[in-house]
Amino acid sequence: MDQSSGAQASAIQLSVDATDVARAIFWATQTMSVQGREGRIALTLAKWLPAYHAPRGAIDRLAGLDFRADGSPCRWQRDPDDPYRILVDLPEGAMRLDITCQSLSPTQGNQGRIMVSDEILRFHWEECLLYPADAPIDDILVEPALRLPEGWDWACALGRADEAQTGPGQSMLRFKPVNVRTLIDCPVLAGIHTHREDLDANVELLIVADRQDQLPQGTEELECHKRLIAEADVLFGHRPFDNYVFLMACSDQIGRMGLEHECCSEEGVRATYFSNWQSSTTERDLLPHEYVHAWVGKYRVPAGNYQSDFSRMTNELMWVYEGLTQYYGHVLAARCGLICAELTREAFALVFATYDNRPGRTWRPLADTDNDPIFTAREAQPWQSWQRSEDYYSEGLLIWMEADTIIRQGSDGKRSLDDLMRRFFAPDGAGDPGVAGGQGQRRTPEPYGRDELIRALTDLHEYDWAGFFKSRVDGIAPHAPYAGIENGGYRLVWQGHPSGWQADDQTHHSYFDFSYSMGVKMGIGAKVIDVLWDGPAFNAGMTKGMEVLSVGGVTYSHAAMQDALDNCADGGGSVELVVKRLDKVKTLTIDCPTGQRYPALVPDGDGPHLLDAILRPRATS
């Protein structure tokens, strides 16, 4: 027997039928060898999923479990100490274990993120895969197969259509054996209405949509995405993958999302991302963000996030994993033209204003927010500004912007944070930046710790980086990092109308932000969606979830609230609101020291301005 056939014989055989889209049910069967095992086998479903930063494995969706050893039914029970472990009793001399089950995907938003509609499906292998809990995931091989609805187009980092499609109507996909870590890192996206675009010879974009007219109709938008790949090549120098695929769903039916993987990423955006291009501005940093993760988070991964199995992880260094990625997601979006430089600066202004006005920073250090995905489950919080919520993303952006400007100023522009990306986060290599390690190879991730990162920064530019991060990450900081904006040649100002970025974001996410005047954010249906802790509205007794019935005797509208605030512009004043919470209606009088206030950046001095240089394109056309 040759090596490949031996691997196939020892691999777990996993077959999933995903054609039941009407009921959003995945029907799974799998077979594994249990030869030599005595008495009992412990199986597990993946618990800690790296891109979720939390124990969010879909054990709650697994149903209909049936275990048979050589055809005979087996008793099973859940491990009382770990509900992700299934203990299966095996008869003496058992050779083969057959498993059938279903993964019941959410059919309503209150059950979780919608993954299946009549036109689109996302499939994650870990939802159906049970594997031995006593072996490293890199040593367990799985031979996967997936049946899709007839005629649906698809993409997966495990292989291309000409390599995988078999069976009647070519709807059965069969892939070569891979280990558990690789399989779980390779989701599938499929749909009826699709567009496939080669962003370069080794990077593909599959777009699925609710309707055909929501697919790209022109070339301008796609050209920006192609320039993204070119700009990333200039930034990093070498890729940690041979081939890469963006799995993008433009849908109002499938839940919006962004998940990073080693050789692919999942992007769920609004249905109008392409069909109403002018209104999708604040979504366009998503693909750059997830693409940067191929280097920051997947190839170079914080050591606590890289374990021999999926039973545990730590969320250390999330201000690097996500914060640095957030920074370069915006920078690359500007460099490739997905978002113009002016709007990017406006985004930075809003980020600073948001986190500088979070009073929770007076008691909770940024580093502690690394734990938020674990214990909040990313659910809405009653007092977000006081509790803080995954602030490592955007406050991390401000920290890395400051680090970038320190390096640029200290080296007279000869070095920048871009150099760290090439030296530390990209693999060594020669020749074309697309070369990773040979056809079909996946690079082994390289874990790192905080000390190693600080040494790399010090080698790049001599500075007290340990003290820099200690004060901004570990300590209590009364204000958000501002020096990156200041060093970048800009300053924050307050104006009486939202910036273009904020206006687009408000339209896109259906809210209006009065946070910086009266400390409240309003949503659809006159609902209060956020209240600033210890702000004017808070002190008047307002809470999240209230409905505002009237403003100064006028039925509530965003415009009516703006008019009321305009009356407070000269020397302050008060705004009277009639509000409803649960079954009670009451009147609140909010003291407002200012009128409407919205953040923006303006140049400080004649220039040139460092922030403009950071956002300038690098790739030649």
C-alpha positions as CSV (number, residue, x, y, z in Angstrom):
1,M,0.0,0.0,0.0
2,D,1.4,3.4,-0.9
3,Q,1.6,6.3,1.5
4,S,-1.5,8.1,0.2
5,S,-3.7,5.0,0.3
6,G,-2.5,4.3,3.8
7,A,-3.5,7.7,4.9
8,Q,-6.9,7.3,3.3
9,A,-7.5,4.0,5.0
10,S,-6.6,5.4,8.5
11,A,-8.6,8.6,8.0
12,I,-12.0,9.3,9.5
13,Q,-14.5,9.2,6.7
14,L,-16.9,12.2,7.0
15,S,-19.8,12.7,4.6
16,V,-22.3,15.6,5.0
17,D,-25.5,16.1,3.0
18,A,-26.1,19.9,2.8
19,T,-29.0,19.8,0.4
20,D,-31.7,20.3,3.0
21,V,-31.6,24.1,2.7
22,A,-35.3,24.5,3.2
23,R,-35.0,23.2,6.8
24,A,-31.3,24.3,7.3
25,I,-30.3,20.8,8.4
26,F,-26.9,19.2,7.7
27,W,-27.1,15.4,7.7
28,A,-23.8,13.7,8.6
29,T,-22.3,10.3,8.7
30,Q,-18.8,9.3,9.6
31,T,-16.8,6.1,10.1
32,M,-13.6,5.6,12.0
33,S,-11.3,2.8,13.1
34,V,-11.5,1.8,16.8
35,Q,-9.2,-1.2,16.4
36,G,-7.2,-1.8,19.6
37,R,-9.4,0.5,21.8
38,E,-10.8,-1.2,24.8
39,G,-14.1,-0.4,26.6
40,R,-14.7,3.2,25.8
41,I,-13.7,5.9,23.4
42,A,-14.0,9.6,24.1
43,L,-15.0,11.7,21.2
44,T,-15.1,15.5,21.0
45,L,-16.5,18.3,18.9
46,A,-14.2,21.3,18.5
47,K,-14.8,23.6,21.5
48,W,-12.4,26.6,21.1
49,L,-12.6,28.0,17.6
50,P,-9.7,30.4,16.9
51,A,-11.5,33.0,14.9
52,Y,-14.3,33.2,17.6
53,H,-11.8,33.8,20.4
54,A,-14.0,31.8,22.7
55,P,-15.5,28.3,23.4
56,R,-18.2,28.6,20.8
57,G,-18.2,25.2,19.2
58,A,-21.6,24.2,17.9
59,I,-22.3,21.4,20.4
60,D,-25.8,22.8,20.9
61,R,-26.7,22.1,17.3
62,L,-25.7,18.5,17.3
63,A,-28.7,16.1,17.4
64,G,-29.8,12.6,16.5
65,L,-26.6,11.0,17.7
66,D,-26.4,7.3,16.9
67,F,-23.2,5.2,17.4
68,R,-22.7,1.6,16.0
69,A,-19.7,-0.5,16.5
70,D,-19.4,-3.1,13.6
71,G,-23.2,-2.6,13.2
72,S,-24.2,-3.0,16.8
73,P,-25.7,0.0,18.8
74,C,-23.4,1.5,21.4
75,R,-24.4,3.3,24.6
76,W,-23.1,6.8,25.0
77,Q,-23.2,9.6,27.5
78,R,-21.8,13.1,27.8
79,D,-18.8,13.7,30.0
80,P,-20.2,15.4,33.1
81,D,-17.0,17.6,33.3
82,D,-17.0,18.6,29.7
83,P,-20.2,18.6,27.6
84,Y,-18.1,18.7,24.4
85,R,-16.8,15.2,25.1
86,I,-19.0,12.2,24.2
87,L,-18.1,8.9,25.9
88,V,-19.0,5.9,23.7
89,D,-19.0,2.3,25.1
90,L,-17.4,-0.2,22.7
91,P,-17.9,-3.9,22.6
92,E,-14.9,-6.1,23.0
93,G,-12.9,-6.5,19.8
94,A,-14.7,-3.7,18.0
95,M,-13.1,-2.6,14.7
96,R,-15.2,0.1,13.2
97,L,-17.4,2.9,14.6
98,D,-20.2,4.4,12.5
99,I,-21.8,7.7,13.6
100,T,-24.8,9.4,12.3
101,C,-26.1,12.8,13.4
102,Q,-27.5,16.1,12.3
103,S,-26.3,19.7,12.8
104,L,-29.4,21.9,13.1
105,S,-28.4,25.3,11.7
106,P,-30.4,28.4,13.1
107,T,-33.6,29.1,11.3
108,Q,-34.2,32.5,13.1
109,G,-31.8,35.2,14.2
110,N,-32.6,34.7,17.9
111,Q,-31.1,31.2,17.6
112,G,-27.8,32.4,16.3
113,R,-26.3,33.6,13.1
114,I,-28.3,32.4,10.1
115,M,-26.0,30.3,7.8
116,V,-28.5,28.8,5.3
117,S,-31.1,30.3,3.1
118,D,-32.8,29.1,-0.1
119,E,-30.1,30.7,-2.1
120,I,-26.9,30.6,0.0
121,L,-25.2,28.3,2.5
122,R,-22.2,28.5,4.7
123,F,-20.9,25.2,6.0
124,H,-18.3,24.7,8.8
125,W,-17.0,21.2,9.0
126,E,-16.5,21.4,12.8
127,E,-20.3,21.4,13.3
128,C,-20.6,17.8,12.3
129,L,-17.2,16.3,13.1
130,L,-16.6,14.1,16.2
131,Y,-13.0,13.0,16.6
132,P,-10.9,11.2,19.3
133,A,-10.3,13.5,22.2
134,D,-7.0,11.8,23.2
135,A,-4.9,12.6,20.1
136,P,-3.4,15.9,18.8
137,I,-5.6,17.4,16.1
138,D,-2.6,17.6,13.7
139,D,-2.3,13.8,13.8
140,I,-6.0,13.0,13.2
141,L,-6.8,12.6,9.5
142,V,-10.2,13.2,8.0
143,E,-11.4,12.4,4.5
144,P,-14.3,14.9,4.0
145,A,-17.1,14.8,1.5
146,L,-20.0,17.3,1.0
147,R,-23.1,17.1,-1.0
148,L,-24.5,20.4,-2.2
149,P,-27.8,21.3,-3.8
150,E,-27.8,20.5,-7.5
151,G,-26.2,23.2,-9.6
152,W,-24.9,25.4,-6.8
153,D,-21.5,27.1,-7.3
154,W,-19.1,26.8,-4.4
155,A,-15.6,27.6,-3.1
156,C,-13.4,26.0,-0.4
157,A,-9.7,26.2,0.4
158,L,-9.6,22.4,0.4
159,G,-9.7,22.3,-3.4
160,R,-11.1,23.6,-6.6
161,A,-14.1,22.3,-8.5
162,D,-12.2,20.4,-11.1
163,E,-10.4,18.5,-8.3
164,A,-13.4,17.8,-6.0
165,Q,-16.7,17.4,-7.8
166,T,-17.9,13.9,-8.4
167,G,-21.2,12.0,-8.5
168,P,-24.5,12.6,-10.1
169,G,-24.7,16.1,-11.5
170,Q,-21.3,16.9,-10.0
171,S,-23.0,17.9,-6.7
172,M,-20.9,15.6,-4.4
173,L,-17.6,17.1,-3.4
174,R,-14.8,14.8,-2.3
175,F,-11.6,16.1,-0.9
176,K,-8.2,14.5,0.0
177,P,-7.5,13.5,3.6
178,V,-6.4,16.4,5.8
179,N,-5.8,16.8,9.5
180,V,-8.5,18.2,11.9
181,R,-6.8,21.6,12.2
182,T,-6.7,22.1,8.5
183,L,-10.3,20.8,7.9
184,I,-11.8,23.1,10.5
185,D,-9.9,26.0,8.9
186,C,-11.5,25.4,5.5
187,P,-15.3,26.3,5.5
188,V,-17.4,26.1,2.4
189,L,-19.5,28.8,0.8
190,A,-22.1,27.9,-1.9
191,G,-25.0,29.6,-3.6
192,I,-27.2,30.0,-6.7
193,H,-26.3,33.5,-7.7
194,T,-22.6,33.8,-7.8
195,H,-19.7,35.7,-9.3
196,R,-16.1,34.4,-9.4
197,E,-13.3,36.8,-9.8
198,D,-9.5,36.1,-9.9
199,L,-7.9,38.9,-7.9
200,D,-4.6,37.5,-9.1
201,A,-3.3,34.1,-10.2
202,N,-3.5,32.7,-6.7
203,V,-6.2,34.7,-5.0
204,E,-9.9,34.2,-5.8
205,L,-13.0,36.0,-4.8
206,L,-16.3,34.0,-4.7
207,I,-19.3,36.3,-4.3
208,V,-22.8,34.8,-3.6
209,A,-25.9,37.0,-3.3
210,D,-29.6,36.8,-2.5
211,R,-30.4,37.9,-6.1
212,Q,-28.5,38.1,-9.4
213,D,-28.8,41.9,-9.6
214,Q,-26.8,42.2,-6.3
215,L,-23.7,40.8,-7.9
216,P,-21.0,43.2,-9.3
217,Q,-22.3,44.8,-12.4
218,G,-19.1,46.8,-13.3
219,T,-15.3,46.5,-13.0
220,E,-14.5,49.6,-10.8
221,E,-15.4,48.0,-7.5
222,L,-13.5,44.7,-8.4
223,E,-10.4,46.7,-9.4
224,C,-10.2,48.0,-5.9
225,H,-10.2,44.5,-4.5
226,K,-7.5,43.5,-7.0
227,R,-5.3,46.4,-5.8
228,L,-5.8,45.2,-2.2
229,I,-3.8,42.1,-3.1
230,A,-1.1,44.1,-4.7
231,E,-0.9,46.5,-1.8
232,A,-0.7,43.6,0.7
233,D,2.2,42.1,-1.4
234,V,4.1,45.3,-1.1
235,L,3.4,45.5,2.6
236,F,4.3,41.9,3.6
237,G,6.7,40.9,0.8
238,H,5.8,37.2,1.0
239,R,2.6,35.2,1.5
240,P,2.1,32.4,4.0
241,F,-0.1,30.5,1.6
242,D,0.0,29.3,-2.0
243,N,-3.7,29.9,-2.8
244,Y,-6.3,32.0,-1.1
245,V,-10.1,32.5,-1.5
246,F,-12.4,35.2,-0.2
247,L,-15.8,33.6,0.7
248,M,-18.1,36.7,0.4
249,A,-21.9,36.6,0.9
250,C,-23.9,39.7,-0.1
251,S,-27.0,39.0,1.7
252,D,-29.8,40.3,4.0
253,Q,-30.8,36.7,4.7
254,I,-27.5,35.2,5.8
255,G,-26.0,36.7,9.0
256,R,-23.2,39.3,8.6
257,M,-19.8,38.1,9.7
258,G,-16.1,38.3,9.3
259,L,-14.0,35.2,10.1
260,E,-10.3,34.7,9.3
261,H,-8.7,31.4,8.2
262,E,-5.2,30.5,7.0
263,C,-6.0,30.2,3.3
264,C,-9.4,31.8,3.1
265,S,-11.7,34.2,4.9
266,E,-15.5,34.6,5.3
267,E,-17.1,37.9,4.7
268,G,-20.8,38.5,5.2
269,V,-21.9,41.9,4.1
270,R,-25.2,43.6,3.3
271,A,-26.9,42.6,0.1
272,T,-26.3,46.1,-1.4
273,Y,-22.4,46.0,-0.9
274,F,-22.0,46.1,-4.7
275,S,-25.4,47.1,-6.0
276,N,-25.4,50.3,-4.0
277,W,-21.6,50.8,-3.9
278,Q,-21.8,54.4,-2.6
279,S,-23.6,53.4,0.6
280,S,-21.3,50.5,1.6
281,T,-18.3,52.7,2.6
282,T,-18.0,51.5,6.2
283,E,-18.1,47.8,5.2
284,R,-15.2,48.1,2.9
285,D,-12.4,47.6,5.5
286,L,-13.8,44.0,6.1
287,L,-11.9,42.2,3.3
288,P,-8.6,44.0,4.0
289,H,-9.0,43.2,7.8
290,E,-9.6,39.5,7.2
291,Y,-6.9,39.3,4.6
292,V,-4.3,40.8,7.0
293,H,-5.2,38.0,9.4
294,A,-3.5,35.5,7.1
295,W,-0.3,37.0,8.4
296,V,-1.4,38.5,11.7
297,G,-3.2,35.8,13.7
298,K,-3.0,32.8,11.4
299,Y,0.7,32.5,10.3
300,R,2.1,34.4,13.3
301,V,-0.2,33.5,16.1
302,P,-0.1,34.4,19.8
303,A,1.2,31.3,21.6
304,G,-1.8,30.9,23.7
305,N,-4.0,30.7,20.7
306,Y,-2.1,27.7,19.2
307,Q,-2.7,24.5,21.0
308,S,-2.5,20.8,20.2
309,D,-6.3,20.5,20.4
310,F,-9.4,22.7,20.4
311,S,-10.2,22.0,24.1
312,R,-8.6,25.2,25.4
313,M,-6.9,28.5,24.3
314,T,-6.0,31.8,25.9
315,N,-6.9,35.2,24.4
316,E,-3.5,36.8,25.0
317,L,-2.3,39.6,22.8
318,M,-5.7,40.4,21.2
319,W,-4.5,44.0,21.0
320,V,-2.0,42.6,18.5
321,Y,-4.1,39.9,16.9
322,E,-7.0,42.2,16.3
323,G,-5.7,45.7,17.1
324,L,-2.8,45.6,14.6
325,T,-5.1,43.9,12.0
326,Q,-7.7,46.6,12.6
327,Y,-5.1,49.3,11.9
328,Y,-3.8,47.7,8.7
329,G,-7.3,46.8,7.6
330,H,-8.0,50.6,7.4
331,V,-4.6,51.4,6.0
332,L,-4.8,48.9,3.2
333,A,-8.4,49.9,2.4
334,A,-7.1,53.4,1.9
335,R,-4.0,52.4,-0.1
336,C,-6.0,50.2,-2.5
337,G,-8.9,52.7,-2.9
338,L,-11.6,50.8,-1.2
339,I,-12.0,53.7,1.1
340,C,-10.5,57.1,0.3
341,A,-7.9,58.7,2.6
342,E,-10.3,61.5,3.7
343,L,-12.9,59.0,4.9
344,T,-10.2,56.9,6.6
345,R,-9.1,59.9,8.6
346,E,-12.7,60.6,9.6
347,A,-12.9,56.9,10.7
348,F,-9.9,57.5,12.9
349,A,-11.5,60.6,14.4
350,L,-14.6,58.6,15.3
351,V,-12.5,55.8,16.8
352,F,-10.6,58.2,19.1
353,A,-13.7,60.0,20.2
354,T,-15.5,56.8,21.0
355,Y,-12.8,55.3,23.1
356,D,-11.7,58.5,24.7
357,N,-15.3,59.0,25.9
358,R,-15.5,55.5,27.5
359,P,-15.4,56.0,31.3
360,G,-14.9,52.3,31.8
361,R,-11.2,53.0,31.0
362,T,-10.9,54.5,34.4
363,W,-11.3,51.1,36.1
364,R,-10.6,48.5,33.5
365,P,-7.2,48.1,31.6
366,L,-7.4,47.4,27.9
367,A,-5.6,44.0,28.3
368,D,-8.5,42.7,30.4
369,T,-10.9,43.2,27.4
370,D,-9.0,40.3,25.7
371,N,-11.4,38.1,27.8
372,D,-14.6,39.7,26.6
373,P,-15.5,37.1,23.9
374,I,-15.2,34.4,26.5
375,F,-17.6,35.6,29.0
376,T,-19.9,38.0,27.1
377,A,-20.5,35.7,24.2
378,R,-20.6,38.9,22.2
379,E,-24.1,39.7,23.4
380,A,-25.3,43.2,23.9
381,Q,-24.3,44.9,27.2
382,P,-26.5,47.2,29.3
383,W,-23.7,49.8,29.9
384,Q,-21.1,49.3,27.2
385,S,-19.2,52.5,27.8
386,W,-18.6,51.5,31.5
387,Q,-18.2,47.7,31.0
388,R,-16.0,48.1,27.8
389,S,-16.4,45.5,25.1
390,E,-13.6,44.1,23.0
391,D,-11.9,47.5,23.0
392,Y,-8.7,45.8,21.9
393,Y,-9.9,46.1,18.3
394,S,-10.1,49.9,17.8
395,E,-8.2,51.1,20.7
396,G,-5.5,48.7,19.6
397,L,-5.7,50.5,16.2
398,L,-4.8,53.8,18.0
399,I,-1.9,52.2,19.8
400,W,-0.4,50.8,16.6
401,M,-0.9,54.1,14.7
402,E,1.1,55.8,17.5
403,A,3.8,53.2,17.2
404,D,3.9,53.7,13.4
405,T,4.4,57.4,13.8
406,I,7.1,57.0,16.5
407,I,9.1,54.8,14.2
408,R,8.7,57.1,11.2
409,Q,9.6,60.2,13.1
410,G,12.5,58.6,15.0
411,S,14.1,57.2,11.8
412,D,13.5,60.4,9.7
413,G,11.1,58.4,7.5
414,K,13.6,55.6,6.7
415,R,11.6,53.0,8.6
416,S,8.0,52.4,9.6
417,L,5.6,49.8,11.0
418,D,5.5,48.4,7.5
419,D,9.0,47.0,8.1
420,L,7.8,45.1,11.2
421,M,5.1,43.5,9.1
422,R,7.7,42.2,6.6
423,R,10.3,41.2,9.2
424,F,8.1,39.7,11.9
425,F,4.7,38.7,10.5
426,A,5.6,37.5,6.9
427,P,7.5,34.3,6.1
428,D,11.0,34.4,4.7
429,G,11.1,33.7,1.0
430,A,12.7,34.7,-2.3
431,G,11.3,35.7,-5.6
432,D,7.6,36.4,-6.3
433,P,5.6,37.4,-3.2
434,G,3.0,34.9,-4.1
435,V,5.3,32.0,-3.5
436,A,4.7,30.3,-0.2
437,G,6.1,26.8,0.0
438,G,5.2,24.9,-3.1
439,Q,2.0,23.8,-4.7
440,G,-0.6,22.8,-2.2
441,Q,1.5,23.3,0.9
442,R,0.3,25.1,4.0
443,R,2.9,26.8,6.2
444,T,3.1,25.7,9.8
445,P,2.0,28.7,12.0
446,E,4.7,30.3,14.1
447,P,3.6,31.2,17.6
448,Y,5.1,34.1,19.4
449,G,4.9,35.9,22.7
450,R,4.9,39.5,23.9
451,D,8.7,39.6,24.6
452,E,9.5,38.3,21.1
453,L,7.4,41.0,19.6
454,I,9.0,43.7,21.7
455,R,12.5,42.5,20.7
456,A,11.5,42.7,17.0
457,L,10.2,46.3,17.5
458,T,13.4,47.2,19.3
459,D,15.6,45.7,16.5
460,L,13.6,47.9,14.1
461,H,13.7,51.1,16.2
462,E,15.3,51.6,19.6
463,Y,12.6,52.7,22.0
464,D,11.1,51.7,25.3
465,W,8.5,49.5,23.8
466,A,8.0,47.5,26.9
467,G,7.0,50.7,28.8
468,F,5.0,51.9,25.8
469,F,2.7,48.8,25.9
470,K,2.7,48.6,29.7
471,S,1.1,52.0,30.0
472,R,-1.3,51.7,27.1
473,V,-2.3,48.1,27.4
474,D,-1.8,47.0,31.0
475,G,-2.4,50.3,32.9
476,I,-5.4,52.4,33.6
477,A,-5.3,55.2,31.0
478,P,-7.8,58.1,31.5
479,H,-7.6,58.9,27.8
480,A,-7.4,57.0,24.6
481,P,-4.0,57.1,22.7
482,Y,-4.0,60.4,20.8
483,A,-0.3,60.8,19.8
484,G,-0.7,58.8,16.6
485,I,-3.2,61.5,15.4
486,E,-1.0,64.3,16.7
487,N,2.2,62.9,15.3
488,G,0.4,62.3,12.1
489,G,-0.1,66.0,11.6
490,Y,-3.7,66.2,12.5
491,R,-5.8,67.3,15.5
492,L,-9.3,66.4,16.7
493,V,-12.0,69.1,16.4
494,W,-15.7,69.1,17.2
495,Q,-18.2,70.2,14.6
496,G,-22.0,70.6,14.4
497,H,-22.6,67.8,11.8
498,P,-21.5,64.2,11.3
499,S,-18.5,63.6,9.1
500,G,-18.9,61.7,5.9
501,W,-17.7,58.5,7.5
502,Q,-20.0,58.9,10.5
503,A,-23.0,59.8,8.3
504,D,-22.4,56.7,6.1
505,D,-22.0,54.5,9.2
506,Q,-25.2,55.9,10.7
507,T,-27.1,55.2,7.5
508,H,-25.6,51.8,7.1
509,H,-26.3,50.6,10.7
510,S,-29.5,52.5,11.2
511,Y,-28.7,54.7,14.2
512,F,-28.0,58.3,15.1
513,D,-25.3,59.3,17.5
514,F,-25.9,62.0,20.1
515,S,-23.2,60.6,22.3
516,Y,-20.9,63.6,22.4
517,S,-23.7,66.1,23.3
518,M,-26.2,64.4,25.5
519,G,-24.7,60.9,25.8
520,V,-27.2,58.8,23.9
521,K,-27.3,56.8,20.7
522,M,-30.7,56.3,19.0
523,G,-31.8,53.5,16.7
524,I,-34.7,52.3,14.7
525,G,-38.2,53.0,16.1
526,A,-37.0,55.7,18.4
527,K,-35.3,53.1,20.6
528,V,-32.3,54.0,22.8
529,I,-29.5,51.7,21.8
530,D,-26.8,53.1,24.0
531,V,-26.3,55.5,26.9
532,L,-23.0,56.9,28.0
533,W,-22.2,56.1,31.6
534,D,-22.3,59.2,33.7
535,G,-23.3,61.4,30.8
536,P,-26.2,63.8,30.7
537,A,-28.8,61.2,29.6
538,F,-27.5,58.7,32.2
539,N,-27.7,61.3,35.0
540,A,-31.3,62.1,33.9
541,G,-32.3,58.4,34.3
542,M,-32.2,57.2,30.7
543,T,-31.4,53.5,30.0
544,K,-30.8,51.4,27.0
545,G,-34.0,49.9,25.6
546,M,-36.2,52.9,26.3
547,E,-38.5,54.2,23.6
548,V,-38.5,58.0,23.2
549,L,-42.0,59.1,22.5
550,S,-41.5,62.9,22.2
551,V,-38.8,65.6,22.2
552,G,-39.9,68.9,23.7
553,G,-43.5,68.1,23.0
554,V,-42.9,67.0,19.4
555,T,-43.1,63.3,18.3
556,Y,-39.7,61.9,18.3
557,S,-37.5,61.9,15.1
558,H,-33.8,62.3,14.7
559,A,-34.4,65.7,13.2
560,A,-36.5,66.8,16.2
561,M,-33.6,65.7,18.5
562,Q,-31.1,67.7,16.4
563,D,-33.4,70.8,16.6
564,A,-33.6,70.5,20.4
565,L,-29.9,70.2,20.7
566,D,-29.3,73.2,18.4
567,N,-31.3,75.2,21.0
568,C,-28.6,74.3,23.5
569,A,-25.7,75.3,21.3
570,D,-25.1,78.8,22.9
571,G,-24.3,78.3,26.5
572,G,-26.1,75.0,27.1
573,G,-29.7,74.2,28.0
574,S,-32.1,71.3,28.5
575,V,-34.0,68.8,26.4
576,E,-37.3,67.3,27.7
577,L,-38.1,63.8,26.6
578,V,-41.1,61.6,27.2
579,V,-39.9,58.0,27.3
580,K,-41.3,54.5,27.8
581,R,-39.6,51.6,29.5
582,L,-41.5,48.4,29.9
583,D,-45.0,49.5,30.8
584,K,-44.1,52.9,32.4
585,V,-44.1,56.3,30.7
586,K,-42.2,59.2,32.3
587,T,-40.7,62.6,31.5
588,L,-36.9,63.1,31.6
589,T,-35.2,66.5,31.5
590,I,-31.7,66.2,30.2
591,D,-29.2,69.0,30.9
592,C,-27.1,69.5,27.7
593,P,-24.0,71.7,28.1
594,T,-23.5,71.9,24.3
595,G,-25.4,71.6,21.1
596,Q,-24.7,68.9,18.5
597,R,-21.0,67.7,18.6
598,Y,-19.4,65.3,16.2
599,P,-15.6,64.4,15.8
600,A,-13.4,65.2,12.8
601,L,-9.7,65.6,12.1
602,V,-8.2,68.7,10.6
603,P,-4.6,69.3,9.5
604,D,-2.3,70.8,12.1
605,G,0.1,73.0,10.3
606,D,1.1,73.3,6.7
607,G,2.4,69.7,6.2
608,P,3.5,67.4,4.8
609,H,1.4,65.3,7.1
610,L,2.6,61.9,8.3
611,L,-0.8,60.4,8.3
612,D,-1.2,61.2,4.6
613,A,2.0,59.4,3.9
614,I,0.8,56.3,5.8
615,L,-2.4,56.1,3.8
616,R,-0.7,56.7,0.4
617,P,-0.7,53.8,-2.1
618,R,2.6,51.8,-2.4
619,A,1.9,49.3,-5.3
620,T,2.7,50.4,-8.8
621,S,-0.1,49.9,-11.3
